[in-house]
Amino acid sequence: MMRPSLVSPVHGRKRMALAESVLDNLVEVVFQIDCGGNWVFLNQAWLQLTGHIPADSLGKRFIDDVHPDDRAECCALFQSLISRRAGECRHEVRYRHRDDSYRWVEAFARCALDEDGRLAGVAGTLTDVSARKAADDQLRLAASVFTNAGEGIMITSSAGLILDVNAAFETITGYTRAEVLGRSPKLLSSGRQDAAFYADMWRNLDTHDYWQGEIYNRRKSGEAYVERLTITTIRDGAGQPANYVGIFSDITIQKIQAEHLDKIAHYDPLTGLPNRRLLADRLQQAMARSRRDGTGVAVVYVDLDGFKAVNDEHGHEIGDRLLVAIGRRMQLAVRELDTVARIGGDEFVVVIGDIRPPEDCLSLIARLLECVREPAFIEDAQVCVTGSLGVSFYPQDEDINADQLMRQADQAMYRAKDLGKNRYCVFDSAGHRSALDRNSQLEEIERAIAKREFVLHYQPIIDLRTGRLNSVEALVRWMHPERGCLGPGEFLPLIEGHPLTIPLENWILGEALDQHQRWLDAGWDIAVSVNMSGTQLHQRDFVQRLRTALATRPRVDPRRLKLEVLETSALHDIAHVSRTISQCAEFGVSFSLDDFGTGYSSLRYLKQLPARRIKIDQSFVKNMLQDPDDLAILEGVIGMAAAFKRELVAEGVESMAHAKMLIQLGCFLAQGFGIARPMPGERLVEWASGWTLPSSLRGCTALDREHALLLGALVEYRAWTAAVLRQAAAPAPDRVPDAMQDSRMEQWLTAVGAATPDCPAWLRPLLALRDALHAAGAELLASGDDAATDNRSAAAKHFSGLAADFLGMLGAGLESPR
C-alpha cells in the first residue's frame, strides 16, 4: 500500500515559485556550476553584478567572466571542491561587467550533491564588495599619505590636545609621537608671536575653517625654526568643530637665504645703507605720502669733494672706511623716517619726508654738509673731505616723477661744485644754468668722438690655476687735450641713457675688433670683452649692426668676442634684451653680466638673461681678506654661479693674497691691479710674454669643507682682532662682535673633532692660544679710558702679539694636507 504524499503537486509548485521569488530578490548572486565548470543556475542578481541576463550566461564557463589575473586561483579552488579535497571555500575575485569594467566579488562556494548524494558540481553565492574594497584602498592611501608625507602633520581634538602626528612631525620638531600625544601644541611655541597674532588665527579658523601663514616655533632642542603652516577645521555632523588638522613644512633655510638675498638686493654691501633700488622704493613712498597728507619731500644728492685724493694718498681701505663713517654720521643727523642711501662710489642720496614748508629742512641739510666735512681719524690719519649737495623739493608746479626729482638734485649738486664745492644748492625749477652746463659737457663729448680723442686700454683676465691669459677687457679712456687721460668715471655717467652712448659704444666695439685683428697679424689670438649699455641693447637693430661689424672683419672669430652688460643697467625690456643675447649666441658672440651684485635686479637678471659669464664686482673682492660679510657674499655669488652653471670672473684683485683666496673659494678667473693694470693694446703682447704665475699660487686648489670653514674662521678673527684694537684705541658705540658665538671657528673645531673628549693633540696649542687671545681682548676692552696710558699700550701690544701668533697658526692650518 503506497504512502500518501504529504505535499500536493499544487502546493509543491507554490513552494517552488516562492523559493524562486526569494532567490530573485536577493542582492547576492546564487549560483551553481556543474562538474565541467559551466553555469547551470544563476538568479536575477547576476544581471546587477555583470549586466548579463542569467539565461544568456547559462551553459558558459564560469572562468570566462573572471579577471585574467584571478583565474589560476579560481581554477585551483574549483578543482579542490570537485575533487572533494575541500568542502567549501571563500575568497575575493574580480568579475567582468558587460561594460568591460571589473567588480570585486566575495565568492562563497561548497560542493553540490544530487538526491543520491553524488557530486553534482559547486554551488554558492557572489557578493559585490567593490564599494568596501574602494573604501579600504582609500583608507590605506590616507594612512600612507599621513605616514610618509614630507610635511609635518598634527591632528588635535576640538579642545586643542594632540591626537596624532606623523613621522615628518617627529623629524622637524625633535619630539616623538609618544611625547606629544595628549599635550597642547603650545609646547612648540617660541614666544615670538604675541596674543594678537593667535587671536587673529582663531578668528580666521572660526570664520573660514582655514588659516595659513608663517610662524616661528621651537624644536625640542630649543632651536627656533620657521614653518609654513596650514590649519583646517574639521566639523562634525552638527556643524561643531571636532578636530583641527595642521600641515607644516620647515622653511628656515629658505627664510635665511631670502633674508640674505634681500640684503644683497636692497643694501649697499660696504656701508649697510639702502642702495639705489631700495632708495627708489622709499622715495616713491615719500612722494605718495606727500600727495596724501599735503606735506613736502626733499631729495639731497651728496657728492664728496676730494675723495679721489684720499684713495690716492691713503689707499682704498681708508677711503672705504671714510665712506662708512660719513654714512653713519648722516644717518645720525636725520630722523628715523628719513632715508640715507649710497648709490655708488662717493655718492649718497638723502630723502627727507614730512616737511612743511620745504624750507624747514634747510637746517637739517646744513647738518648733512657738516657731517661730510667733519674730519675723520682712521688709523692715525686725519682724513678730510667736503661735500657738494644738490637739493630738489616735491611737490612742484608741474607734476614730476621720482626719476626727474633725482635728476634735479643731481643737477643742483653739479651747480654746487661749479660754485666752489663745500656747499649746497637748491634746484632752480627753470634749470637754465644746469641744463646749459650739462649740454656744454655733452657737446664736448660729441666733439671728442668726432675727433677720435678716445682710446682703448686692455686689462688681462687670468686663469689663476695655470697663469694662462683667458681674455682681456676693453676699457675706454678719454685723452682730453687739456685735462689729460680721463677714466670712464669722468664722462660715462654724463651720457648714461643719452643718445651719445650709441656712437661711442659703436666706436669702442669697432676699435676692439680692429685691435683683435692687429693681434692676429702678430700671431696672437686672445678673446676680448667689450662693455655694452642697456641703451645699446635696447636698440632694435643691434644684432644686425653687430653682424655687419663682424662681417667687415672676416678674420675675427665671433667666439672670441664677449659683450659685457652692466648689472646696474636699467633694462626696461628684459625680454627683448634676453632675445638679443640669444640671437648673438647663435653666431658665437657670448655675454657677461658685469659688476654682479651692485645693481637692483641681480637675481632677476641672472635668471632671465642667458649670459654665460658673471663678473663679481670688485667691491666684494677687495675686502674679503678681512671682512666676513664680504667673504659670505662672495661665497654666495660663487654658489649661485655654480647653481646657474655660469662662468665666474672676480674683478678688483689687488694682491696675490686676494688671488689665492679666490682659488681656495673655487673662483679661478680674475682681473685687477694685483695682476695687471689696463694698458694699450700694443703693450699687451709684451706683458703677456713676460707674465708668469707667481709661486705663491702654484699648486693652490679649491678648499674642501673643513679647510673652507678654517678660511672663514681666519677672516672672522682678522675682523674681530681689528675691531678690538679700534675699540680700545677710540671707544665707540659699536659693540665688538663676540668671536666665540656661532662662529666658523666653532664649526671648524667641531668638524676636526675638537669637541670630542679625546681632542687631537695638535689642536691643543691652538685652543690654548685662542683662549689666551680672548682673555687678553676682554682685559683690553675692560681697561677703560681711566687706565694708565702705558698699561693700555702694553695690553694692546700683548693682544696684538697673541693675535699675530693665533692668525699665523690658523693660516698654517690652511696649508696642511687635505
C-alpha positions in Angstrom: 0.0 0.0 0.0 1.6 3.3 -1.1 2.2 6.0 1.4 0.2 9.1 0.6 2.3 12.3 -0.4 2.5 14.9 2.4 2.6 17.7 -0.2 0.2 18.0 -3.0 1.5 18.9 -6.5 -0.2 22.3 -6.4 1.3 23.1 -3.0 4.7 22.0 -4.3 4.6 24.3 -7.2 3.7 27.2 -4.9 6.7 26.4 -2.7 9.0 26.3 -5.8 7.6 29.6 -7.0 8.1 31.1 -3.6 11.7 29.9 -3.5 12.3 31.2 -7.0 10.9 34.6 -5.9 13.1 34.7 -2.8 16.2 33.9 -4.8 15.5 36.5 -7.5 15.1 39.2 -4.8 18.4 38.5 -3.1 21.2 41.1 -3.7 23.7 38.3 -3.7 24.2 36.1 -6.8 23.2 32.5 -6.1 24.9 30.1 -8.5 25.6 26.5 -9.3 28.3 25.2 -11.6 28.4 21.7 -13.0 31.5 19.5 -12.7 32.7 20.7 -16.1 32.9 24.3 -14.8 29.7 25.6 -16.6 27.0 27.8 -15.1 23.8 25.8 -14.6 21.9 28.2 -12.3 22.1 32.0 -11.7 19.5 34.2 -10.0 18.5 37.7 -11.1 21.3 39.3 -9.1 23.6 38.2 -11.8 22.2 40.9 -14.1 23.0 43.6 -11.5 26.6 42.3 -10.9 27.6 41.6 -14.6 25.0 43.3 -16.8 24.1 40.0 -18.4 20.7 38.2 -18.3 21.1 35.0 -16.3 19.7 32.9 -19.2 22.4 34.2 -21.6 25.2 33.0 -19.3 23.9 29.5 -18.5 25.9 26.8 -20.1 29.0 29.1 -20.4 32.2 28.5 -18.5 32.3 30.4 -15.2 36.0 31.1 -15.6 35.4 33.3 -18.7 34.0 36.1 -16.6 36.9 36.1 -14.1 39.7 38.7 -14.3 42.7 37.0 -16.1 45.0 37.6 -13.0 42.5 35.8 -10.8 41.8 32.7 -13.0 44.5 30.5 -11.8 43.4 30.8 -8.1 39.8 30.3 -9.1 40.5 27.1 -11.1 42.6 25.7 -8.2 39.8 26.3 -5.7 37.2 24.8 -8.1 39.4 21.7 -8.5 39.8 21.3 -4.8 36.0 21.3 -4.4 35.1 18.9 -7.2 37.9 16.6 -6.1 36.4 16.7 -2.6 39.7 17.8 -1.1 37.8 20.7 0.4 34.2 21.0 1.3 33.9 24.8 0.9 35.9 27.9 0.2 35.7 31.7 0.5 37.8 34.2 -1.5 37.7 37.6 -3.3 37.8 37.7 -7.0 37.2 40.2 -9.8 34.2 39.6 -12.2 33.8 41.3 -15.5 30.8 43.5 -16.2 29.2 43.9 -19.6 30.8 47.4 -19.9 34.3 45.7 -19.6 34.9 47.1 -16.1 35.6 44.7 -13.2 33.8 44.4 -9.9 35.3 42.9 -6.7 33.2 40.0 -5.5 33.4 37.8 -2.4 32.7 34.3 -3.5 31.5 31.5 -1.2 31.2 28.0 -2.7 30.7 24.5 -1.5 30.2 21.1 -3.1 26.7 20.5 -4.5 25.3 16.9 -4.2 22.3 15.4 -6.1 19.4 13.4 -4.5 21.6 10.3 -4.4 24.5 12.0 -2.7 26.7 12.1 -5.8 28.7 15.2 -6.6 26.7 17.5 -8.9 29.1 20.4 -9.1 29.6 23.6 -7.0 27.0 26.0 -5.6 27.3 29.2 -3.6 26.9 33.0 -3.6 28.7 36.0 -5.1 28.5 39.3 -3.1 29.6 42.6 -4.7 32.2 44.1 -2.3 33.6 46.8 -4.7 32.5 49.7 -2.5 34.1 48.2 0.6 37.4 47.5 -1.3 37.4 51.0 -2.6 36.9 52.3 0.9 39.7 50.1 2.2 42.0 51.3 -0.5 41.2 54.9 0.3 41.9 54.3 4.0 45.2 52.7 3.2 46.1 55.5 0.9 45.2 58.1 3.5 47.2 56.2 6.1 50.2 56.0 3.7 50.0 59.7 2.9 49.8 60.6 6.6 52.7 58.4 7.5 55.0 59.2 4.5 54.2 62.9 3.8 57.2 65.2 3.7 55.3 67.8 5.6 54.6 67.5 9.3 51.0 66.7 10.2 49.4 67.2 13.5 45.7 66.3 14.4 44.2 67.8 17.5 40.9 67.5 19.3 38.4 70.4 19.4 39.9 71.2 22.8 43.3 71.6 21.2 45.0 68.4 22.5 47.2 66.5 20.2 45.6 63.2 19.0 48.2 62.1 16.4 51.3 63.2 14.5 53.3 61.7 11.6 56.9 60.9 11.1 57.8 64.2 9.5 56.5 66.0 12.6 58.9 64.0 14.7 61.8 64.8 12.3 61.1 68.5 12.2 60.3 69.2 15.8 62.5 66.6 17.5 59.6 65.3 19.6 58.5 61.7 19.4 54.8 60.8 18.9 54.6 59.4 22.4 56.0 62.7 23.9 53.3 64.9 22.4 50.1 62.8 22.4 47.6 64.4 24.7 49.6 67.6 25.1 48.9 71.1 23.7 50.7 72.4 20.6 51.8 75.2 22.8 54.9 73.1 23.8 56.3 74.2 20.4 55.8 77.9 21.0 58.8 80.1 20.5 57.2 83.2 22.2 57.8 85.3 19.1 54.1 85.6 18.2 52.0 87.8 20.5 48.4 87.3 21.7 47.1 89.4 18.9 48.7 87.0 16.3 46.9 84.0 17.8 43.6 85.9 18.2 43.6 86.6 14.5 44.5 83.0 13.7 41.5 81.7 15.7 39.2 84.3 14.3 40.0 83.0 10.8 39.5 79.4 11.8 36.1 80.2 13.4 35.0 82.2 10.4 36.6 80.3 7.4 37.6 76.9 8.9 41.1 77.7 7.5 44.3 79.6 8.3 47.6 79.8 6.5 50.8 81.7 7.3 54.4 81.6 8.6 55.1 81.0 12.3 58.2 80.8 14.5 58.2 77.6 16.7 60.9 75.9 18.7 62.3 72.4 18.4 62.7 70.1 21.4 66.4 71.1 21.4 65.4 74.7 21.9 66.4 75.8 18.4 64.0 78.2 16.8 62.7 77.5 13.3 60.3 78.9 10.8 57.4 76.9 9.4 54.8 77.5 6.8 51.6 76.3 8.5 48.1 75.5 7.2 45.3 74.7 9.8 42.0 73.3 8.7 38.9 72.9 10.9 37.1 69.5 10.7 33.4 69.8 11.8 31.0 67.0 12.9 27.5 66.3 11.6 26.1 69.0 13.9 28.5 71.6 12.4 30.6 71.9 15.6 34.5 71.7 15.4 35.5 68.1 16.0 39.2 68.3 15.1 41.9 70.6 13.8 44.5 69.4 11.2 47.8 71.3 10.9 50.1 70.7 8.0 53.5 72.4 8.1 57.0 72.5 6.5 60.3 73.7 7.8 61.3 76.8 5.7 64.1 78.0 8.0 66.8 77.6 5.3 64.7 79.3 2.7 63.9 82.2 5.1 67.6 82.7 5.9 68.5 82.6 2.2 65.7 85.0 1.3 66.8 87.5 4.0 70.4 87.2 2.8 69.4 87.8 -0.8 67.1 90.6 0.2 70.1 92.3 2.0 72.2 91.9 -1.1 69.4 93.2 -3.3 68.5 96.2 -1.2 71.5 97.3 0.8 75.0 98.6 -0.1 77.5 96.0 1.0 80.1 98.5 2.2 78.1 100.9 4.3 75.0 98.8 5.0 72.9 101.8 3.8 69.9 101.3 1.4 71.1 101.0 -2.2 69.6 102.5 -5.4 66.8 100.0 -5.6 65.6 100.5 -2.0 66.1 104.3 -2.4 63.7 104.3 -5.3 61.1 102.5 -3.3 61.5 104.8 -0.3 61.3 107.9 -2.5 58.1 106.6 -4.2 56.5 106.1 -0.8 57.6 109.5 0.5 56.0 111.2 -2.6 52.8 109.2 -2.2 52.6 110.3 1.5 53.2 113.9 0.3 50.3 113.7 -2.1 48.0 112.2 0.6 49.0 114.4 3.5 49.8 117.7 1.8 53.4 117.6 3.1 56.7 118.1 1.3 59.7 115.9 0.3 63.3 117.0 -0.1 65.9 115.0 -2.1 69.5 115.7 -1.2 72.2 114.5 -3.6 75.6 114.3 -1.8 78.9 114.0 -3.7 82.2 114.0 -1.8 84.8 116.6 -2.9 88.4 115.3 -2.9 87.6 111.7 -2.3 89.8 110.5 -5.1 92.8 112.2 -3.5 92.0 110.3 -0.3 92.2 107.0 -2.2 95.4 108.0 -3.9 97.1 109.2 -0.7 95.8 106.7 1.9 94.6 103.7 -0.2 91.2 102.3 -0.9 90.7 100.7 2.5 91.0 104.1 4.2 88.7 105.5 1.6 86.1 102.8 2.2 86.2 103.4 6.0 85.7 107.1 5.4 82.6 106.3 3.3 81.3 104.1 6.2 81.9 106.9 8.7 80.2 109.6 6.7 77.2 107.4 6.0 76.9 106.7 9.7 77.1 110.4 10.6 74.4 111.3 8.1 72.2 108.6 9.5 72.5 110.0 13.0 71.8 113.5 11.7 68.4 112.7 10.1 65.2 111.5 11.6 64.0 107.9 11.7 61.5 108.4 8.9 64.2 109.8 6.6 66.4 107.6 4.3 70.2 107.9 3.7 71.3 105.8 0.8 74.6 105.1 -1.0 74.1 104.8 -4.8 77.7 104.2 -5.8 81.2 105.4 -5.4 81.3 108.5 -3.2 77.7 109.5 -3.9 74.9 109.4 -1.3 71.2 110.5 -1.5 69.1 111.6 1.4 65.3 111.6 1.3 63.7 113.9 3.8 59.9 113.5 4.2 57.0 115.1 6.0 58.3 118.7 5.7 56.1 121.9 5.6 57.1 124.3 4.3 60.1 122.9 2.4 62.4 125.5 3.8 62.0 123.9 7.3 64.6 121.2 6.4 67.4 123.6 5.4 68.9 123.4 8.9 69.0 119.6 8.5 70.7 119.9 5.1 73.3 122.2 6.7 73.9 119.5 9.3 74.4 117.0 6.5 77.0 119.3 5.0 78.8 119.4 8.4 78.7 115.6 8.6 80.7 115.4 5.4 83.4 118.0 6.2 84.0 116.9 9.8 87.5 115.3 9.9 87.7 111.6 10.4 90.5 109.9 12.3 91.3 106.5 10.7 94.5 104.5 11.7 96.3 107.6 13.0 95.5 109.5 9.8 93.3 112.6 9.8 91.2 112.4 6.6 89.2 115.4 5.4 86.8 115.9 2.5 84.0 118.3 1.8 80.7 117.8 0.1 78.7 119.3 -2.8 75.0 118.9 -2.1 72.1 119.4 -4.5 68.6 119.7 -3.2 65.2 119.4 -5.0 61.8 119.7 -3.5 58.4 118.0 -4.1 55.7 118.9 -5.0 56.4 121.4 -7.7 54.2 123.5 -10.0 54.5 120.8 -12.7 53.9 117.1 -12.0 57.2 115.2 -11.9 58.2 111.6 -11.1 60.8 110.3 -8.8 63.5 109.9 -11.5 63.0 113.6 -12.5 63.3 114.6 -8.9 66.6 112.7 -8.6 68.0 114.3 -11.7 67.1 117.7 -10.5 69.0 117.1 -7.2 71.9 115.8 -9.3 72.0 118.9 -11.4 71.8 121.1 -8.3 74.8 119.1 -6.9 76.9 119.9 -10.1 75.9 123.6 -9.6 77.3 123.4 -6.1 80.6 122.0 -7.5 80.8 124.8 -10.1 80.3 127.4 -7.4 83.3 126.2 -5.4 82.2 123.0 -3.6 81.7 122.6 0.1 78.1 124.0 -0.1 74.6 123.1 -1.1 72.4 124.4 -3.9 68.7 124.2 -4.3 67.5 123.2 -7.8 66.1 126.1 -9.8 62.9 124.8 -11.4 63.7 126.8 -14.6 67.0 124.8 -14.6 68.7 127.1 -17.2 72.2 127.1 -15.8 72.3 123.4 -15.0 70.9 122.4 -18.4 73.4 124.7 -20.1 76.3 123.2 -18.1 75.3 119.6 -19.0 74.6 120.5 -22.6 78.1 122.0 -22.8 79.6 118.9 -21.5 77.6 116.7 -23.8 78.7 118.8 -26.8 82.3 118.5 -25.7 82.0 114.6 -25.6 80.3 114.7 -29.0 83.3 116.6 -30.4 85.7 114.2 -28.8 84.0 111.3 -30.5 84.3 113.1 -33.9 88.0 114.0 -33.2 88.8 110.4 -32.1 90.1 111.5 -28.8 89.1 108.3 -27.1 91.4 105.3 -26.9 91.1 101.7 -25.5 93.2 100.1 -22.8 93.0 96.4 -22.1 93.1 94.6 -18.8 94.1 90.9 -18.7 91.8 88.3 -17.3 93.9 85.4 -16.0 93.2 81.7 -15.1 94.7 81.7 -11.6 95.3 77.9 -11.7 97.5 77.9 -14.8 98.5 81.5 -15.2 97.1 81.4 -18.8 95.7 84.6 -20.3 92.0 83.8 -20.6 90.8 87.1 -22.3 91.1 90.9 -22.0 88.6 93.6 -21.2 88.5 96.7 -23.3 88.3 99.9 -21.2 87.7 103.3 -22.7 89.9 106.4 -21.9 89.5 110.0 -23.0 92.7 111.6 -24.0 91.5 115.1 -23.2 93.5 117.8 -24.9 93.6 119.9 -21.6 92.9 117.6 -18.7 95.0 114.6 -19.9 93.9 110.9 -19.7 90.4 110.7 -18.1 89.0 107.5 -16.8 85.4 106.4 -17.7 84.0 107.7 -14.4 84.8 111.3 -15.6 82.5 111.1 -18.7 80.4 107.9 -19.0 77.9 109.0 -16.2 77.2 112.2 -18.2 76.0 110.2 -21.2 74.2 107.4 -19.4 70.8 107.0 -21.2 71.8 109.7 -23.7 71.8 109.1 -27.5 75.6 109.8 -27.4 76.0 106.4 -25.8 75.4 104.7 -29.1 78.1 106.3 -31.3 80.7 106.0 -28.5 80.0 102.3 -27.9 79.9 101.7 -31.7 83.4 103.2 -31.9 84.6 101.1 -28.9 83.3 97.9 -30.5 84.9 98.6 -33.8 88.2 99.6 -32.3 88.3 96.5 -30.1 87.7 94.3 -33.2 90.4 96.2 -35.2 92.8 95.6 -32.3 91.9 91.9 -32.3 92.8 91.8 -36.0 96.2 93.6 -35.3 96.9 90.9 -32.6 96.1 88.2 -35.2 98.6 89.8 -37.6 101.2 89.5 -34.8 100.3 85.8 -34.4 98.4 86.3 -31.2 94.8 85.2 -30.7 93.1 86.3 -27.5 89.4 86.9 -26.7 88.3 90.4 -26.0 85.4 91.7 -23.8 83.6 94.9 -24.6 81.1 96.7 -22.4 77.6 97.4 -23.8 75.0 99.6 -22.1 71.3 99.0 -21.6 70.6 101.8 -24.1 72.6 99.9 -26.8 71.0 96.6 -26.1 67.5 98.1 -26.4 68.2 99.2 -30.0 66.1 97.1 -32.3 68.9 96.8 -34.9 71.7 96.0 -32.5 72.1 92.4 -33.7 72.2 93.4 -37.3 74.8 96.1 -36.7 76.9 93.6 -34.7 76.7 91.1 -37.6 77.8 93.9 -40.0 80.7 94.8 -37.8 81.9 91.2 -37.7 81.3 90.7 -41.5 83.6 93.6 -42.3 86.3 92.0 -40.2 86.1 88.4 -41.5 89.3 87.2 -39.8 87.7 87.8 -36.3 86.1 84.7 -34.9 82.8 85.8 -33.3 83.5 83.3 -30.5 86.5 85.5 -29.5 84.2 88.4 -28.8 82.4 88.8 -25.4 80.0 91.5 -24.7 79.6 92.7 -21.1 76.3 94.3 -19.8 76.5 96.1 -16.5 74.3 94.5 -13.9 73.5 98.1 -12.8 72.0 98.8 -16.3 68.3 99.6 -16.3 67.0 97.0 -18.7 63.4 98.1 -19.2 62.5 95.5 -21.8 64.4 92.5 -20.3 62.6 90.1 -22.7 64.0 91.9 -25.7 67.5 92.0 -24.2 67.2 88.3 -23.5 66.3 87.6 -27.1 69.1 89.8 -28.3 71.6 87.8 -26.2 70.2 84.5 -27.5 70.4 85.8 -31.1 74.0 86.8 -30.7 74.9 83.4 -29.2 73.6 81.8 -32.4 76.5 83.2 -34.3 79.0 82.8 -31.5 79.1 86.0 -29.5 78.6 85.4 -25.8 77.6 87.8 -23.0 78.8 88.5 -19.4 76.9 90.1 -16.5 79.3 92.7 -15.2 79.6 94.3 -11.7 77.3 91.5 -10.4 75.7 92.2 -7.0 75.8 96.0 -7.2 72.6 96.7 -9.1 68.9 96.4 -8.3 68.0 93.3 -10.2 70.9 90.8 -9.7 68.8 87.6 -9.3 66.2 88.6 -11.9 68.9 89.3 -14.4 70.8 86.1 -13.5 67.6 84.1 -14.0 66.3 85.8 -17.2 69.4 86.8 -19.1 71.2 83.9 -20.9 74.7 85.4 -20.1 77.4 82.7 -19.9 79.7 84.6 -17.6 79.3 86.5 -14.3 81.8 89.1 -13.1 81.8 89.7 -9.3 82.0 93.4 -8.6 85.3 94.5 -7.1 83.6 96.0 -4.0 83.1 92.4 -2.7 86.5 91.2 -3.6 88.9 93.8 -2.2 87.8 93.5 1.4 87.2 89.7 1.5 90.5 89.1 3.3 89.3 90.9 6.5 85.5 91.4 6.1 83.5 88.2 6.9 80.4 89.7 5.3 82.1 90.4 2.0 83.5 86.8 2.2 80.0 85.5 2.8 78.6 87.5 -0.1 81.4 86.2 -2.3 80.7 82.6 -1.3 77.1 83.1 -2.1 77.8 84.5 -5.5 80.2 81.7 -6.3 77.5 79.2 -5.2 74.9 80.9 -7.4 77.2 80.9 -10.4 77.7 77.1 -9.9 73.9 76.6 -9.4 73.1 78.5 -12.6 76.1 77.0 -14.5 77.8 80.3 -15.2 81.5 81.0 -15.7 82.8 83.3 -12.9 85.3 86.2 -13.0 86.4 88.2 -10.0 87.2 91.9 -10.5 89.4 94.1 -8.3 92.1 91.5 -7.4 94.6 93.9 -5.8 97.1 91.3 -4.5 98.2 87.7 -4.7 96.6 87.2 -1.3 93.3 88.0 -2.9 94.1 85.7 -5.9 95.0 82.8 -3.6 91.8 83.2 -1.5 89.7 83.2 -4.8 91.3 79.9 -5.8 90.6 78.5 -2.4 86.9 79.6 -2.7 86.6 78.0 -6.2 86.8 81.1 -8.4 89.6 80.7 -10.9 89.3 83.6 -13.4 90.3 87.1 -12.2 91.4 90.6 -13.1 92.7 93.5 -11.2 95.6 95.8 -10.4 97.3 93.0 -8.5 97.7 91.2 -11.8 98.0 94.0 -14.3 96.6 97.5 -14.9 94.8 98.3 -18.1 97.3 99.0 -20.9 97.4 100.0 -24.6 96.9 97.1 -27.0 100.5 97.2 -28.3 101.9 96.7 -24.8 99.7 93.8 -24.0 101.6 91.2 -26.1 104.9 92.2 -24.4 103.3 92.0 -21.0 101.8 88.5 -21.7 105.2 87.2 -22.9 106.7 88.2 -19.6 103.8 87.2 -17.3 104.2 84.0 -15.2 102.1 82.7 -12.4 103.5 83.8 -9.0 105.0 81.0 -7.0 102.5 81.7 -4.1 99.7 80.5 -6.4 101.3 77.4 -7.8 99.7 74.2 -6.6 96.9 76.1 -4.9 93.5 74.4 -5.2 89.9 74.9 -4.0 89.4 74.0 -0.4 87.4 71.1 1.0 84.6 71.8 3.5 86.9 71.5 6.6 89.5 73.9 5.2 86.8 76.3 3.9 85.5 76.6 7.5 89.0 77.4 8.6 89.4 80.1 6.0 86.2 81.7 7.2 87.4 81.5 10.7 90.7 83.2 9.7 88.8 86.1 8.2 86.4 86.4 11.1 89.3 86.6 13.6 91.1 89.2 11.5 87.9 91.3 11.7 87.5 90.6 15.4 91.0 91.5 16.4 90.9 94.7 14.3 87.6 95.6 16.0 89.0 95.0 19.5 92.1 97.2 18.7 89.9 100.0 17.2 87.5 99.9 20.2 90.4 100.0 22.6 92.0 103.0 20.8 88.9 105.1 20.5 85.8 103.6 22.2 82.7 103.9 20.0 79.1 102.8 20.4 79.6 99.8 18.2 79.7 96.5 20.1 82.7 94.3 19.4 81.5 91.0 17.9 81.9 88.0 20.2 84.2 85.7 18.2 83.1 82.7 20.4 79.4 82.8 19.5 78.2 81.0 16.4 81.5 81.5 14.5 83.1 79.5 11.8 85.9 78.7 14.2 83.5 76.7 16.3 82.1 74.9 13.2 85.7 74.1 12.1 86.6 72.8 15.6 83.6 70.6 15.6 84.5 69.3 12.1 88.0 68.3 13.1 87.0 66.7 16.4 88.0 69.4 18.9 84.6 68.9 20.7 85.3 65.2 21.4 86.7 64.1 24.8 89.9 62.9 23.1 90.7 66.2 21.4 93.6 65.7 18.9 96.9 66.6 20.5 97.8 69.0 17.6 94.8 71.2 18.4 95.5 71.8 22.0 98.1 74.6 21.5 95.7 76.3 19.1 92.9 76.2 21.6 95.1 77.4 24.4 96.3 80.3 22.2 92.7 81.1 21.3 91.6 81.2 24.9 94.6 83.4 25.8 93.7 85.8 22.9 90.0 86.0 24.1 91.1 86.7 27.7 93.6 89.4 26.5 90.9 91.0 24.4 88.4 91.1 27.2 91.1 92.6 29.5 92.0 95.2 27.0 88.4 96.3 26.4 87.7 96.3 30.2 90.6 98.6 30.9 88.5 101.7 30.1 89.6 105.3 29.5 90.8 105.8 33.1 93.5 103.2 32.7 97.1 104.4 32.6 98.3 105.0 29.0 101.4 102.8 29.5 99.2 99.9 30.8 96.7 100.2 28.0 99.6 100.3 25.5 101.2 97.2 27.0 97.9 95.4 27.0 97.3 96.3 23.3 100.8 95.2 22.4 100.3 91.9 24.2 96.9 91.4 22.5 98.4 92.2 19.1 101.2 89.7 19.6 98.8 86.9 20.6 96.6 87.8 17.6 99.6 87.6 15.2 100.5 84.2 16.6 97.0 82.9 16.5 96.3 84.1 13.0 99.6 82.7 11.8 98.7 79.3 13.3 95.3 79.4 11.5 97.0 80.4 8.3 99.4 77.5 8.6 96.4 75.2 9.0 95.2 76.1 5.6 98.4 74.8 4.1 98.1 71.4 5.8 97.3 68.3 3.8 93.6 67.8 2.9 
